[in-house]
Amino acid sequence: MTDRYDVAVVGAGMAGASLAAALGPRARVLLIEAEDRPGYHSTGRSAAFWTESYGGPAVQPLTTASGTYLRDNGFLGARGALTIARAGQERELDAFAARFADLGVDVEVLGRAAIEAQVPGLRPDWIRGAFEPSCADIDVAGLHQHYLGLAKRAGVELWCAARLAGAFEEADGWRIVLADGRELACDLLVNAAGAWADTVAELAGLAALGIAPLRRTVAQLRTTPAVPAALPLVLDLSERFYFKPEAGRLWLSPHDETPSEPCDAAPEEIDVATAIDRLGQVVDWTVERVEHRWAGLRSFAPDRLPVYGFDPASPRFFWFAGQGGFGIQTAPAAADLAARLLLGEGPGVVDPAPYDPARFV
């Protein structure tokens, strides 16, 4: 007899785990993970910060709505974020700050002396900054395990090493076939497969939405002087780098977005070298050693907004994908929004309309 579930969720990273935890108390849920363990890809390779301006104004409602849950459950640690601008970018920086202040984000425009006090050794051409005191570090591993634990206690089943081979829509739901030959049935199929989201849709006989995986690189550096523990997350207004302290070291990214096939992403030496070169244009620190480097895939829909909702061609296929680099910081609100849509409940705090897959039709 084929196992049958109310909902099968493909992908057990942060997206799938958080949604399974939200659905578990109210439905029979199966969480399907292609890898030997959940969270192997993007979830396990995050730069681990929560910043209300990150992802842009259309993502900010999800980030802000997630803050209370993350804070109340102990997953955030104080950090602060400083977006810096060069001479000639003053008006652009002021517009950035005003845009998010209008949305209710606490943001303060700072002059040269104030930003230099926060970033010792800052080179002279950086003259203005927008400071967000609410920015925080996220305990990503803790949050992911939290959701997996909630899901397990709610009766959600987790199948690892369970790669999807095919999904066939039938009169009463879906028949799912896995690569190892196992089969199951479900009423609703959720696509939370990250970089593989378009592949999952095509395996289900539906059109891809153009969700593109982009490689992002991070390097852990030992520097002289040592990285100040109180250093904020520092971001470039032109999106060419960001860096933050982590256990006495510096986590640095060149903010790269290199198109990639869905894969086990690996860092390229040129991207690490680019990051270090850009750091040298910001501060006068010496990089003593690259201690570690990694890369992950951030997956974006064509308009760079997440995709939450039923596929226009199938009322039983639900998209929960395209969450770029902000899927972790928006996880609580996104999971609540998606669970409400899947279960036919009333709207929550965040309006789902901007994220509807029907916008691509």
C-alpha positions, -999 to +999 in steps of 0.1 A: +000+000+000+014+034-010+019+059+019-004+089+016+001+124+030-018+156+030+013+175+020+046+165+006+074+192+008+103+188-015+134+202+001+144+202+038+165+233+040+153+263+059+123+269+036+110+233+037+118+228+074+100+260+085+070+253+064+068+217+076+069+229+112+040+253+105+019+227+087+027+197+110+002+203+138-026+206+112-018+181+084+000+149+077+032+161+062+062+144+045+095+163+041+116+149+012+153+157+011+176+146-018+208+148+003+219+126+031+211+153+056+189+184+055+204+219+051+234+208+032+233+234+004+222+271+009+210+268+045+244+255+057+264+282+038+247+314+049+266+346+060+241+346+089+226+380+093+192+396+097+189+431+082+156+448+073+170+465+043+185+434+027+166+422-003+149+455-010+116+472+000+094+443-013+112+418+009+114+441+040+078+432+052+088+396+055+120+404+073+105+428+097+076+404+105+101+376+112+121+397+137+099+391+167+099+353+164+136+352+158+144+375+187+119+360+212+133+325+205+169+335+210+182+332+174+194+368+170+225+385+185+231+422+184+253+434+155+241+466+136+245+472+099+264+500+082+259+506+045+287+529+033+290+552+003+319+569-015+321+606-023+296+613-051+271+589-037+256+611-011+222+616-027+220+579-035+228+570+002+203+595+015+176+581-008+184+545+004+180+556+040+148+576+034+132+547+014+136+523+043+128+549+070+095+554+052+088+517+057+094+519+094+130+507+095+152+524+121+180+539+099+203+568+106+225+587+081+260+592+094+289+613+083+326+605+079+336+608+115+308+586+127+314+558+102+352+559+108+345+554+145+326+522+137+351+509+111+387+516+122+411+520+093+384+531+069+400+547+038+393+584+031+370+581+001+342+565+022+324+595+036+288+586+044+268+557+059+234+545+067+233+527+101+206+501+111+209+493+148+183+465+145+206+443+123+215+411+141+235+379+136+214+348+131+221+314+146+213+296+113+221+261+124+201+266+156+171+279+137+171+251+112+173+225+140+145+243+158+122+239+128+132+203+122+125+196+159+091+213+158+082+194+127+093+160+142+073+167+174+043+175+152+045+142+135+062+153+103+082+125+086+116+133+071+130+112+043+166+119+035+185+105+004+151+108-013+157+124-046+126+132-067+124+113-100+088+122-110+055+136-099+023+128-116-009+146-110-040+124-108-076+129-100-072+128-062-037+144-059-001+134-067+017+102-072+054+108-063+082+085-075+117+087-059+150+078-075+153+047-054+120+034-066+099+043-036+065+058-043+040+079-022+009+098-027-002+133-015-029+158-019-007+188-022+029+190-035+052+219-022+082+229-042+108+242-016+137+229-036+158+261-037+182+260-067+164+229-080+129+246-079+125+248-117+137+212-120+111+200-096+083+219-115+094+202-147+094+168-131+058+175-121+049+184-157+047+221-151+064+251-166+096+264-150+094+300-138+130+310-145+143+306-110+180+311-115+207+298-091+235+323-086+268+315-068+278+336-037+312+333-022+323+339+014+359+338+028+370+337+064+401+358+070+426+365+097+437+401+096+460+426+112+448+444+131+424+418+145+388+423+136+370+444+163+343+423+180+319+453+179+323+459+141+289+461+124+280+443+093+295+466+067+278+467+032+286+486+001+259+508-013+269+497-048+267+460-037+303+451-043+311+436-009+300+430+026+319+418+057+313+411+094+332+397+124+328+361+134+347+347+164+377+369+160+379+365+122+363+384+093+337+369+070+340+386+037+320+383+004+325+401-029+287+401-033+291+379-064+262+365-083+276+341-108+250+321-128+253+284-120+236+251-127+220+236-095+250+219-079+271+215-048+286+249-052+324+255-046+343+288-043+364+300-071+399+314-063+392+345-085+361+354-064+381+351-031+409+373-047+383+398-058+368+400-023+402+406-008+410+433-033+377+451-026+384+449+011+417+466+005+398+495-011+377+499+021+401+495+050+439+496+055+440+462+072+464+434+062+450+400+053+473+375+070+456+343+059+425+329+042+414+303+067+383+290+050+362+297+020+328+284+008+301+291-017+264+286-019+236+291-044+211+319-040+180+314-062+161+343-077+129+346-097+131+370-127+119+399-106+141+389-076+110+385-053+102+351-037+075+329-052+048+318-027+016+303-039-002+277-061+009+272-097-015+288-121-017+255-140-023+233-110-042+240-078-023+212-060+013+224-068+026+251-044+057+272-050+078+281-020+110+291-037+130+320-052+141+333-018+175+346-029+198+354+000+170+364+024+152+331+029+167+326+064+160+360+077+124+358+064+117+322+074+091+327+102+069+351+082+073+332+050+063+299+065+033+314+082+022+331+049+026+298+030+009+276+056-021+299+055-024+297+018-020+260+017-046+254+044-070+280+031-068+302+061-072+340+064-044+364+057-016+369+082+006+399+088+022+400+053+002+404+021+009+374-002-001+392-034+034+404-044+048+369-043+020+350-062+034+328-090+006+340-113+025+372-118+046+354-144+017+343-165 
